[in-house]
Amino acid sequence: MEKSYFEQREINCIERTNALISEMPYFLRDFFIGVEMRTSPLTRLNYAYDLRVFFDFLVKKVFRNKKIADIELTDIDMLTATDIEYFMSYLNHYEINGKSERCTESGKARKLSTLRSFYKYFFNKNMLNANVAAKVEMPKIHEKEIIRLDSNEKIDEIGDMLYVVDSGSGLTQHQKAFHEATRLRDSAIITLFLGTGIRISELVGLNVEDFDFNTSSFVVTRKGGNRAVLYYNEDVAAALNAYFTVRNGDLSVPKTERAAFISLQNKRISTRTVQELVKKYAKIVSPLKHITPHKLRSTFGTNLYRQTKDIYVVADCLGHKNVETTKKHYAAITEDIRKKAALSLDITGRKDT
């Protein structure tokens, strides 16, 4: 039986993780087996990438006479919290596999979180005498401005975006040559982002059979493999129906291709292609903003909150397990909550009678 997009993605993550583990110290295999039951394949792959950077740092800056594969747990036990802080500083600018890299605040935080998990596992197994990574403070992550498409009484970037996608207005001659072939697909993709707030990985993984046009709904695979049913409005329905009418009637598309959104090569569309098509149209509508699929998700989340005033509804639709995550990523929501609280406050302390 043919594997789904998400099943194949998990297999790819596992294979890449195993390849990375084979290049690192032997005891890491125990760590990855130990965390397997409570982590996803993608999380473990990120662990492997982070630990590869850490061990590369150790052989370059601490254990200069060793190779990565020769490092022992006794070597790790010699490290201090200062060594971990040195590693965090090293992440400002480093080289790995001949490529220069630079870590962001969130990237540093993720790597330290990985090291904490690594140390905690072996410390709890009594294989390390101290959990020195726990003594290092997490990097302070400064809030970034939330970028999204705006729609109000003065401007309508959302409407402009949908118009550009449909009409091709502002595209170069080269882009226009492909526009008619991709217009309905691109319109359906942009409308689905704006109307449901799904992640790019969720959109790319959709199959034709995931949609139920009778109930205006579709099944999406969330982070961690959970499945959820999402609903869409008439605008999204119109865009999807127009696209699928053509897609399902195109004889050049193989019957075996179940991907909902396909490339010009009649294969499942890639995340890269989706990123590029969003960038292409967004540059025409709002050239000063760096609009990505995730920014369209931010646009949906902000608009949904302003219409429902219910943070829990927004968190559920976006697939957030914790509303704090929703507030964190959608600063405008927190801003609106503060504004509403300020406007409703009676500074006299008296209640209306």
VEXDRENKOL-35990 format. One record per residue (C-alpha): residue number from 1; x, y, z. Coordinates in Angstrom, 2 decimals. Layout:
+-----+---------+---------+---------+
! seq !      px !      py !      pz !
+-----+---------+---------+---------+
! NUM !       X !       Y !       Z !
...
+-----+---------+---------+---------+
//
This chain:
+-----+---------+---------+---------+
! seq !      px !      py !      pz !
+-----+---------+---------+---------+
!   1 !    0.00 !    0.00 !    0.00 !
!   2 !    1.32 !    3.43 !   -0.97 !
!   3 !    2.50 !    5.47 !    2.01 !
!   4 !    0.95 !    8.87 !    2.70 !
!   5 !    2.95 !   12.08 !    2.50 !
!   6 !    3.23 !   12.24 !    6.31 !
!   7 !    4.21 !    8.58 !    6.66 !
!   8 !    6.95 !    9.04 !    4.06 !
!   9 !    8.11 !   12.24 !    5.76 !
!  10 !    8.44 !   10.40 !    9.08 !
!  11 !   10.44 !    7.63 !    7.40 !
!  12 !   12.77 !   10.23 !    5.85 !
!  13 !   13.27 !   11.88 !    9.27 !
!  14 !   14.11 !    8.54 !   10.88 !
!  15 !   16.59 !    7.64 !    8.14 !
!  16 !   18.34 !   11.02 !    8.35 !
!  17 !   18.45 !   10.81 !   12.16 !
!  18 !   20.01 !    7.36 !   12.05 !
!  19 !   22.60 !    8.58 !    9.55 !
!  20 !   23.57 !   11.44 !   11.86 !
!  21 !   23.70 !    9.18 !   14.93 !
!  22 !   26.11 !    6.85 !   13.13 !
!  23 !   28.62 !    9.71 !   12.85 !
!  24 !   28.50 !   10.59 !   16.56 !
!  25 !   29.52 !    8.92 !   19.86 !
!  26 !   28.07 !    5.45 !   20.47 !
!  27 !   26.15 !    6.43 !   23.62 !
!  28 !   23.87 !    8.78 !   21.66 !
!  29 !   21.93 !    5.81 !   20.34 !
!  30 !   20.79 !    5.10 !   23.92 !
!  31 !   19.58 !    8.69 !   24.27 !
!  32 !   17.51 !    8.58 !   21.07 !
!  33 !   15.96 !    5.25 !   22.07 !
!  34 !   15.16 !    6.73 !   25.48 !
!  35 !   13.28 !    9.75 !   24.08 !
!  36 !   11.57 !    7.91 !   21.22 !
!  37 !    8.27 !    7.29 !   23.03 !
!  38 !    7.68 !   10.97 !   23.84 !
!  39 !    9.03 !   12.72 !   20.75 !
!  40 !    8.16 !   12.87 !   17.06 !
!  41 !   10.61 !   11.81 !   14.31 !
!  42 !   11.03 !   15.47 !   13.34 !
!  43 !   11.90 !   16.44 !   16.93 !
!  44 !   14.50 !   13.69 !   17.11 !
!  45 !   15.98 !   14.82 !   13.79 !
!  46 !   16.32 !   18.34 !   15.20 !
!  47 !   17.96 !   16.84 !   18.30 !
!  48 !   20.46 !   15.07 !   16.04 !
!  49 !   21.30 !   18.26 !   14.13 !
!  50 !   21.76 !   20.21 !   17.37 !
!  51 !   23.95 !   17.54 !   18.97 !
!  52 !   26.08 !   17.28 !   15.84 !
!  53 !   26.86 !   21.00 !   16.17 !
!  54 !   27.65 !   20.52 !   19.88 !
!  55 !   30.05 !   17.63 !   19.33 !
!  56 !   31.66 !   19.45 !   16.40 !
!  57 !   32.25 !   22.35 !   18.81 !
!  58 !   33.79 !   20.01 !   21.40 !
!  59 !   36.41 !   18.56 !   19.03 !
!  60 !   37.28 !   22.02 !   17.71 !
!  61 !   37.40 !   23.97 !   20.95 !
!  62 !   37.60 !   21.59 !   23.94 !
!  63 !   38.88 !   18.09 !   23.06 !
!  64 !   41.19 !   19.05 !   20.20 !
!  65 !   42.98 !   15.70 !   20.14 !
!  66 !   39.78 !   13.68 !   19.66 !
!  67 !   37.41 !   12.82 !   16.87 !
!  68 !   33.66 !   13.09 !   17.41 !
!  69 !   33.13 !    9.32 !   17.40 !
!  70 !   35.85 !    8.90 !   20.07 !
!  71 !   34.21 !   11.12 !   22.69 !
!  72 !   33.18 !    9.23 !   25.83 !
!  73 !   30.58 !   10.00 !   28.49 !
!  74 !   33.50 !   10.54 !   30.89 !
!  75 !   34.55 !   13.43 !   28.64 !
!  76 !   31.05 !   14.91 !   28.85 !
!  77 !   31.19 !   14.55 !   32.64 !
!  78 !   34.28 !   16.79 !   32.68 !
!  79 !   32.40 !   19.71 !   31.12 !
!  80 !   31.19 !   22.60 !   33.25 !
!  81 !   28.38 !   25.11 !   32.93 !
!  82 !   31.02 !   27.54 !   31.67 !
!  83 !   31.78 !   25.17 !   28.78 !
!  84 !   28.09 !   25.16 !   27.84 !
!  85 !   28.05 !   28.97 !   27.99 !
!  86 !   31.14 !   28.97 !   25.74 !
!  87 !   29.17 !   26.81 !   23.29 !
!  88 !   26.26 !   29.28 !   23.35 !
!  89 !   28.69 !   32.10 !   22.51 !
!  90 !   30.27 !   29.96 !   19.78 !
!  91 !   26.85 !   29.75 !   18.10 !
!  92 !   27.03 !   33.45 !   17.21 !
!  93 !   29.22 !   32.47 !   14.30 !
!  94 !   30.52 !   29.00 !   13.51 !
!  95 !   31.36 !   26.65 !   10.68 !
!  96 !   30.15 !   23.11 !   10.12 !
!  97 !   30.68 !   20.93 !    7.05 !
!  98 !   32.49 !   23.84 !    5.41 !
!  99 !   29.52 !   26.20 !    5.73 !
! 100 !   29.35 !   29.36 !    7.82 !
! 101 !   26.36 !   29.47 !   10.16 !
! 102 !   24.89 !   31.98 !   12.59 !
! 103 !   22.34 !   31.10 !   15.28 !
! 104 !   19.33 !   33.26 !   16.09 !
! 105 !   18.06 !   33.72 !   19.64 !
! 106 !   15.43 !   31.04 !   19.07 !
! 107 !   18.03 !   28.77 !   17.48 !
! 108 !   20.25 !   29.08 !   20.54 !
! 109 !   17.30 !   28.37 !   22.81 !
! 110 !   16.48 !   25.21 !   20.85 !
! 111 !   20.06 !   23.94 !   21.04 !
! 112 !   20.25 !   24.57 !   24.77 !
! 113 !   16.91 !   22.81 !   25.20 !
! 114 !   18.35 !   19.84 !   23.30 !
! 115 !   21.43 !   19.80 !   25.55 !
! 116 !   19.22 !   19.92 !   28.64 !
! 117 !   17.30 !   16.88 !   27.42 !
! 118 !   20.57 !   15.12 !   26.61 !
! 119 !   22.11 !   15.83 !   30.04 !
! 120 !   18.88 !   15.07 !   31.92 !
! 121 !   18.60 !   11.66 !   30.28 !
! 122 !   22.11 !   10.50 !   31.25 !
! 123 !   21.98 !   12.21 !   34.66 !
! 124 !   18.74 !   10.37 !   35.52 !
! 125 !   20.41 !    7.13 !   34.39 !
! 126 !   23.27 !    7.84 !   36.84 !
! 127 !   25.68 !    7.95 !   33.91 !
! 128 !   26.60 !   11.61 !   34.51 !
! 129 !   27.47 !   13.09 !   37.89 !
! 130 !   25.89 !   16.48 !   37.20 !
! 131 !   23.37 !   18.09 !   34.89 !
! 132 !   25.43 !   21.18 !   34.09 !
! 133 !   23.22 !   22.19 !   31.15 !
! 134 !   20.39 !   22.90 !   33.61 !
! 135 !   22.58 !   25.55 !   35.24 !
! 136 !   22.78 !   27.63 !   32.06 !
! 137 !   20.05 !   30.21 !   31.59 !
! 138 !   17.94 !   30.18 !   28.46 !
! 139 !   18.74 !   33.01 !   26.01 !
! 140 !   16.35 !   35.93 !   26.21 !
! 141 !   14.21 !   35.94 !   23.08 !
! 142 !   13.11 !   39.41 !   22.06 !
! 143 !    9.65 !   39.72 !   20.63 !
! 144 !    9.57 !   40.41 !   16.93 !
! 145 !    7.06 !   42.57 !   15.16 !
! 146 !    4.17 !   40.45 !   13.90 !
! 147 !    4.02 !   40.80 !   10.13 !
! 148 !    0.73 !   40.06 !    8.40 !
! 149 !   -1.57 !   41.34 !    5.69 !
! 150 !   -3.77 !   44.20 !    6.87 !
! 151 !   -7.40 !   44.76 !    6.05 !
! 152 !   -9.26 !   47.80 !    7.37 !
! 153 !  -11.18 !   50.87 !    6.25 !
! 154 !   -8.02 !   52.37 !    4.69 !
! 155 !   -6.30 !   49.39 !    3.05 !
! 156 !   -7.27 !   45.89 !    1.98 !
! 157 !   -4.10 !   43.89 !    1.45 !
! 158 !   -6.02 !   40.62 !    1.72 !
! 159 !   -8.41 !   41.61 !   -1.06 !
! 160 !   -5.52 !   42.95 !   -3.14 !
! 161 !   -3.60 !   39.68 !   -2.70 !
! 162 !   -6.55 !   37.59 !   -3.88 !
! 163 !   -7.09 !   39.95 !   -6.85 !
! 164 !   -3.44 !   39.70 !   -7.94 !
! 165 !   -3.51 !   35.90 !   -7.70 !
! 166 !   -6.65 !   35.73 !   -9.84 !
! 167 !   -5.79 !   38.40 !  -12.40 !
! 168 !   -2.02 !   38.15 !  -12.65 !
! 169 !   -1.82 !   41.94 !  -12.40 !
! 170 !    1.73 !   43.11 !  -11.72 !
! 171 !    3.41 !   39.86 !  -12.74 !
! 172 !    6.38 !   39.92 !  -15.10 !
! 173 !    5.97 !   38.66 !  -18.65 !
! 174 !    7.85 !   35.49 !  -17.70 !
! 175 !    5.55 !   34.91 !  -14.72 !
! 176 !    2.46 !   35.59 !  -16.80 !
! 177 !    3.48 !   32.80 !  -19.19 !
! 178 !    2.79 !   30.28 !  -16.39 !
! 179 !    0.01 !   32.14 !  -14.62 !
! 180 !   -2.95 !   30.74 !  -16.54 !
! 181 !   -1.78 !   27.19 !  -15.87 !
! 182 !   -1.42 !   27.80 !  -12.11 !
! 183 !   -4.03 !   30.52 !  -11.46 !
! 184 !   -6.78 !   28.31 !  -10.01 !
! 185 !   -4.33 !   26.24 !   -7.97 !
! 186 !   -2.58 !   29.31 !   -6.55 !
! 187 !   -5.90 !   30.98 !   -5.77 !
! 188 !   -7.10 !   27.87 !   -3.91 !
! 189 !   -3.84 !   27.68 !   -1.92 !
! 190 !   -3.77 !   31.36 !   -0.91 !
! 191 !   -7.48 !   31.33 !   -0.05 !
! 192 !   -7.07 !   28.17 !    2.04 !
! 193 !   -4.20 !   29.75 !    4.00 !
! 194 !   -6.19 !   32.92 !    4.65 !
! 195 !   -9.44 !   31.10 !    5.37 !
! 196 !   -8.23 !   28.30 !    7.64 !
! 197 !   -4.76 !   29.23 !    8.91 !
! 198 !   -3.24 !   25.82 !    8.20 !
! 199 !    0.50 !   25.28 !    8.23 !
! 200 !    2.42 !   24.88 !    4.98 !
! 201 !    3.33 !   21.28 !    5.86 !
! 202 !   -0.35 !   20.53 !    6.46 !
! 203 !   -1.35 !   22.01 !    3.11 !
! 204 !    1.35 !   20.18 !    1.15 !
! 205 !    0.29 !   16.89 !    2.77 !
! 206 !   -3.40 !   17.18 !    1.82 !
! 207 !   -4.89 !   14.52 !   -0.46 !
! 208 !   -7.98 !   14.76 !   -2.64 !
! 209 !   -9.91 !   12.37 !   -0.39 !
! 210 !   -9.26 !   14.61 !    2.64 !
! 211 !  -11.90 !   17.06 !    1.39 !
! 212 !  -15.66 !   16.75 !    1.93 !
! 213 !  -17.28 !   19.34 !   -0.30 !
! 214 !  -20.77 !   18.54 !    1.01 !
! 215 !  -19.87 !   19.77 !    4.50 !
! 216 !  -17.22 !   22.33 !    3.44 !
! 217 !  -14.61 !   20.58 !    5.54 !
! 218 !  -11.32 !   18.71 !    5.27 !
! 219 !   -9.16 !   16.49 !    7.45 !
! 220 !   -5.70 !   17.78 !    8.27 !
! 221 !   -2.75 !   16.03 !    9.92 !
! 222 !   -1.46 !   18.26 !   12.70 !
! 223 !    1.94 !   18.31 !   14.39 !
! 224 !    2.54 !   15.03 !   16.17 !
! 225 !    0.34 !   13.13 !   13.71 !
! 226 !   -3.03 !   14.06 !   15.21 !
! 227 !   -5.90 !   14.39 !   12.73 !
! 228 !   -8.42 !   17.23 !   12.91 !
! 229 !  -11.43 !   18.32 !   10.87 !
! 230 !  -11.38 !   21.97 !    9.74 !
! 231 !  -14.21 !   23.89 !    8.11 !
! 232 !  -14.08 !   26.64 !    5.52 !
! 233 !  -16.38 !   29.43 !    4.32 !
! 234 !  -18.00 !   30.15 !    0.94 !
! 235 !  -15.01 !   32.08 !   -0.40 !
! 236 !  -12.69 !   29.14 !    0.24 !
! 237 !  -15.29 !   26.71 !   -1.12 !
! 238 !  -15.57 !   28.66 !   -4.38 !
! 239 !  -11.79 !   28.69 !   -4.88 !
! 240 !  -11.43 !   24.98 !   -4.04 !
! 241 !  -14.34 !   23.93 !   -6.27 !
! 242 !  -12.94 !   25.87 !   -9.23 !
! 243 !   -9.51 !   24.30 !   -8.78 !
! 244 !  -10.63 !   20.71 !   -8.18 !
! 245 !  -13.03 !   20.81 !  -11.14 !
! 246 !  -10.05 !   21.42 !  -13.43 !
! 247 !   -7.57 !   19.27 !  -11.48 !
! 248 !   -9.83 !   16.19 !  -11.41 !
! 249 !  -10.73 !   16.57 !  -15.07 !
! 250 !   -7.14 !   16.93 !  -16.27 !
! 251 !   -6.30 !   13.69 !  -18.10 !
! 252 !   -2.56 !   14.42 !  -17.84 !
! 253 !   -2.71 !   13.95 !  -14.05 !
! 254 !   -2.01 !   10.29 !  -13.18 !
! 255 !   -4.94 !    8.50 !  -11.52 !
! 256 !   -2.53 !    7.32 !   -8.84 !
! 257 !   -1.59 !   10.88 !   -7.83 !
! 258 !   -3.73 !   11.62 !   -4.77 !
! 259 !   -2.06 !   14.89 !   -3.74 !
! 260 !   -4.60 !   17.70 !   -3.55 !
! 261 !   -2.22 !   20.36 !   -4.82 !
! 262 !    0.13 !   19.41 !   -7.63 !
! 263 !    2.98 !   21.03 !   -9.53 !
! 264 !    3.21 !   21.61 !  -13.27 !
! 265 !    4.95 !   18.22 !  -13.38 !
! 266 !    1.74 !   16.65 !  -11.98 !
! 267 !    3.43 !   15.67 !   -8.71 !
! 268 !    2.71 !   16.70 !   -5.13 !
! 269 !    3.61 !   20.36 !   -4.78 !
! 270 !    6.69 !   21.06 !   -2.64 !
! 271 !    6.94 !   23.40 !    0.33 !
! 272 !    9.53 !   25.38 !   -1.64 !
! 273 !    7.11 !   25.94 !   -4.51 !
! 274 !    4.38 !   27.10 !   -2.12 !
! 275 !    6.80 !   29.49 !   -0.41 !
! 276 !    7.86 !   30.95 !   -3.74 !
! 277 !    4.33 !   31.44 !   -5.08 !
! 278 !    3.26 !   33.24 !   -1.88 !
! 279 !    6.35 !   35.46 !   -2.11 !
! 280 !    5.68 !   36.20 !   -5.79 !
! 281 !    2.18 !   37.58 !   -5.24 !
! 282 !    2.90 !   39.23 !   -1.88 !
! 283 !    5.76 !   41.32 !   -3.32 !
! 284 !    3.27 !   42.97 !   -5.67 !
! 285 !    0.71 !   43.71 !   -2.96 !
! 286 !    3.03 !   44.67 !   -0.10 !
! 287 !    6.65 !   45.01 !   -1.27 !
! 288 !    7.96 !   46.21 !    2.12 !
! 289 !    6.63 !   43.20 !    4.04 !
! 290 !    8.22 !   39.75 !    3.95 !
! 291 !    5.02 !   37.74 !    3.58 !
! 292 !    5.37 !   33.96 !    3.89 !
! 293 !    2.83 !   31.14 !    4.30 !
! 294 !    3.29 !   31.49 !    8.06 !
! 295 !    2.48 !   35.21 !    7.82 !
! 296 !   -0.77 !   34.27 !    6.07 !
! 297 !   -1.42 !   31.99 !    9.06 !
! 298 !   -0.79 !   34.99 !   11.33 !
! 299 !   -3.24 !   37.00 !    9.25 !
! 300 !   -5.92 !   34.34 !    9.75 !
! 301 !   -5.26 !   34.04 !   13.49 !
! 302 !   -5.46 !   37.78 !   14.07 !
! 303 !   -8.61 !   38.21 !   11.97 !
! 304 !  -10.31 !   35.24 !   13.64 !
! 305 !   -9.66 !   36.64 !   17.10 !
! 306 !  -10.93 !   40.09 !   16.17 !
! 307 !  -14.15 !   38.54 !   14.86 !
! 308 !  -14.75 !   36.00 !   17.64 !
! 309 !  -12.96 !   37.64 !   20.61 !
! 310 !  -12.33 !   34.08 !   21.78 !
! 311 !   -8.66 !   33.12 !   22.23 !
! 312 !   -9.59 !   29.47 !   22.78 !
! 313 !  -11.37 !   29.25 !   19.43 !
! 314 !   -8.29 !   30.70 !   17.72 !
! 315 !   -5.96 !   28.27 !   19.53 !
! 316 !   -8.14 !   25.32 !   18.52 !
! 317 !   -8.37 !   26.34 !   14.85 !
! 318 !   -4.61 !   26.89 !   14.67 !
! 319 !   -3.87 !   23.57 !   16.35 !
! 320 !   -2.18 !   25.12 !   19.40 !
! 321 !   -2.29 !   22.95 !   22.52 !
! 322 !   -1.75 !   25.98 !   24.77 !
! 323 !   -3.36 !   29.42 !   24.38 !
! 324 !   -0.09 !   30.98 !   25.58 !
! 325 !    1.41 !   29.83 !   22.29 !
! 326 !   -1.39 !   31.64 !   20.46 !
! 327 !   -0.80 !   34.85 !   22.40 !
! 328 !    2.95 !   34.58 !   21.88 !
! 329 !    2.73 !   34.30 !   18.10 !
! 330 !   -0.12 !   36.71 !   17.56 !
! 331 !    0.89 !   39.86 !   19.39 !
! 332 !   -2.11 !   41.74 !   17.97 !
! 333 !   -4.37 !   39.41 !   19.95 !
! 334 !   -2.63 !   40.27 !   23.21 !
! 335 !   -2.73 !   43.93 !   22.18 !
! 336 !   -6.50 !   43.73 !   21.64 !
! 337 !   -6.99 !   41.99 !   25.00 !
! 338 !   -5.07 !   44.79 !   26.75 !
! 339 !   -6.99 !   47.46 !   24.84 !
! 340 !  -10.36 !   45.90 !   25.71 !
! 341 !   -9.38 !   45.67 !   29.39 !
! 342 !   -8.29 !   49.33 !   29.45 !
! 343 !  -11.47 !   50.59 !   27.80 !
! 344 !  -13.71 !   48.59 !   30.14 !
! 345 !  -11.93 !   49.74 !   33.31 !
! 346 !  -13.81 !   52.07 !   35.65 !
! 347 !  -10.99 !   54.00 !   37.35 !
! 348 !  -13.39 !   55.30 !   40.02 !
! 349 !  -13.98 !   51.76 !   41.22 !
! 350 !  -17.75 !   52.38 !   41.09 !
! 351 !  -20.19 !   50.15 !   39.28 !
! 352 !  -22.99 !   51.50 !   37.12 !
! 353 !  -26.38 !   51.36 !   38.77 !
+-----+---------+---------+---------+
//
